Amino acid sequence: MKKINVIIKSTILFLALIFLSYKSFAGVIYISNEGSDNITVIDLNTLTIIDTIEGGDRPRDMHYLKEQGHLLVAASEDDIINIIDVNSLKIIGTLETGDDPEIFDISPDGNIAVVSNEDDNEATVIDIKTRKILRVIEDVGIEPEGVTFSPDGKLVFITSEVTNTVIIIDPWKGEIIEEVLVGNRPRRGAFTQDGSEYWVTNELGGSVSILNAKTFEIIHTIVFSKKGIRDEEITPVDFAMSNDGTKAYITLGRAKHVAVVDTNSYEVIDYILAGSRVWGAAITKDDKTLIVTNGQSDDISIIDTDKRASVNSIAVGRTPHTVRIVE
């Protein structure tokens, strides 16, 4: 009888560990803190900090590989991307990246990563499986930053902060396809849900340029303005596009607000107060919760998208940069 009880207890414990692991795996927020060289791990359900883990020297952009259960983190000062196992929360390997990786994106098939090398004005194409550099594409503007794969995985759109351009490349052939002049200091890009438009933030222009994803022509420009905030304080940086395709949430940097934009009419619906120097953004699958990083106040804001209001804030590490949600 004692043996049976031991077996039952062991089985219950084993199942509980599986459940807890799955719960953590299914609902976790990752925050890269470039000022404290670590990553804050937060339970999405309870909004409590689970752990603070090593991120490398100046961790910035992050992406999640679902099949492998790996979180990829660009360690800008280490010139690598760290591979973190989300179960052990340990660094288990690295990807070669070239100099000063800041922003990167993963192809839809999960096979390659493209990284902007800000100091060298290059883009590096990496084979994720072999962890080796496939090719380097030169002259992608001065201080390239934002990197976004087209939904079909054929092209990559790269923002160049100094030349005020978006460079469109074919990462598979290593060719530059087009160069488009946009606003002042373009930072990040995002595609609309149907893939027909590419949106890019112009940090010093206080605006967003919208490109036709096929012709690369600018079809609209959104200029932000809010009473009580000086225009020069409105510095758009990052996007979270709603999964239902109806809204774009755009962080406005020094303005301490997030703009809510109707993706069909291009009208600004609202401005939501967040923290100091609001920067990175991510949204949950149900579009109910928006999470943004506040680089100057060292915290994140939890925003209820129905109420269009910040409902909570969580202190994290120094200078939080990127937020990723794994559900």
Secondary structure, DSSP 8 states (H G I E B T S, - for coil): -HHHHHHHHHHHHHHHHHHHHHHHHHSEEEEEETTTTEEEEEETTT--EEEEEE--SSEEEEEEETTTTEEEEEETTTTEEEEEETTTTEEEEEEE--S-EEEEEE-TTSSEEEEEETTTTEEEEEETTTTEEEEEEE-S-SSEEEEEE-TTSS-EEEEETTTTEEEEEETTTTEEEEEEE-SSSEEEEEE-TTSSEEEEEEGGGTEEEEEETTT--EEEEEE---TTS-GGG-----EEE-TTSSEEEEE-BTT-EEEEEETTT--EEEEEE--TTEEEEEE-TTS-EEEEEETTTTEEEEEETTTTEEEEEEE-SSSEEEEEEE-
